Amino acid sequence: MVISPQTLFTGQQLIWLPECASTNTEAQRLIGQNRATDGCVVITDKQTAGRGQRGNRWEAQPGENLTMSVVWRPTFLAVPDQFQLSQAVALAVYDWASGLLGPDPALRVKWPNDIFFGEQKLGGILIENTLSGPKIQSSIAGIGLNINQREFAVPTATSLAGLTGRQYALPALANRLLECLEKRYLQLRAGQVAALHRAYLQVLYRYQEPRLYEVDGQPLTGRIQGVDEAGQLLVEIAGQQRAFGLQQIKYLPNLQSK
């Protein structure tokens, strides 16, 4: 795959693999060998053991989607501020998708950083950080985006082609994605944290909507109020704001409380 993004450093070192188990694993191996520059990108046509949030596997048909990992060295970020990078990456992917689909209100970021169109998942992000004392030494942003694949094992997945009926050239989309990623990363590096957080809330799935969630095995009506500095989801339930980690709350699909 020939990729030439108009970036300062993101994607300027590009490693394309016809097949690999996981681009995040390959990126981590390159970091361990001191062979990954800041902005190094690992991309593959076929990922056989891709990882997603909550330990899930990421499934994608070979040659039809974008599967990549971006290596950065965000040493300017303190360990408690890790979620700031997650926000920046999610916004970059949202920017990329909205450039293709338009500013559709159905396009949203589902906490912490999945990309949804309506009730279907268009893409996922898995960020893995290596820490050094109080700072982040390196970060790997694994990104999987459904592009030309039309059939999925689950009904909750969709793709660009499925939404638009078009077929897409993957290299052009990869170039644009890397440009969007670097723009948001540079915004984060410049310290524009408050602006990034506001933008994140503006596109957050179910934000300020009364919906049903599962907490401790029980269905409860809640209203997402935001995300705290540690990346916990803030949900108002029965008049009380509660903070949840990734494993502590489950979205109940297609249900809404009046």
Residue, then its C-alpha position, 0 to 999 in steps of 0.5 A: m500500500v503506497i501512503s504519502p500523507q501531508t504530515l510533519f511526522t505522523g506516517q513518515q515512517l511507514i511499515w506495511l505488512p501484508e499480514c500480521a497478528s496485531t499492528n499494536t503488537e508489531a508496533q510494540r516490538l518496534i518500540g522495544q527494538n528502538r526502531a520506531t520513530d515518533g509518528c511511526v505507523v504500522i499498517t496491514d491488509k490482514q490482521t489475524a488477532g486484532r485486539g479491541q476494548r474490554g479484551n474483545r477481538w477486532e474482526a475485519q475481512p482482509g484487504e477491505n478495511l483500514t487497520m493500523s497503529v500509530v506510535w507517538r512519544p507524548t512525553f509532555l503528558a503526565v500519567p493521570d492525563q492519559f485520557q487526553l490522548s484518547q480524546a484527541v485520537a477519537l476526535a481525529v477519527y471523527d473528523w476523518a469520518s465526518g469529512l466523508l459522511g458529512p456533519d451527520p448527527a448520527l455520527r458520534v464517538k461512543w465513550p471512550n473512543d468507538i466511532f458509531f453511526g446511529e446504533q452501529k459501530l463504524g470503527g474502534i480505537l485501542i490505545e496502549n501506553t508505556l509509562s516512565g515515572p510520572k510521564i508517558q514514554s510512548s503510546i500506540a494508537g491502534i485504529g480499525l475502521n470498516i471501509n469496504q466490507r459489506e457483511f459482518a458477523v454482528p448486526t451492530a457493525t457497519s462500514l463506509a461502503g454500507l452507509t454510502g453504497r460506494q467503494y473506496a480506495l484505501p490509500a487515499l483514506a489512510n492519508r487523510l486519516l493520518e493527517c487528521l490524527e496529526k492535527r489533533y495530536l498537535q492540538l493536544r501537544a500545544g496544550q489545547v486540552a479544554a478545547l479538545h474536551r469541549a469538542y469531544l462532548q459535542v460529539l459524544y454518543r448519548y450525551q445528555e440523553p436519558r437512556l438505559y444502562e446496566v449497572d451491577g446487573q440491573p437496568l437503570t435509566g441514566r443521563i451521561q453528563g460528561v467524562d472526568e479527567a481520569g476518563q471515567l464516564l459521568v452518569e446521572i442516575a436517580g438524581q446522583q452523578r456517578a463515575f464509571g470505568l470501562q468494565q462497570i457500565k454497559y449500554l443497553p441498545n436501542l432503548q430510551s426512557k422518556 
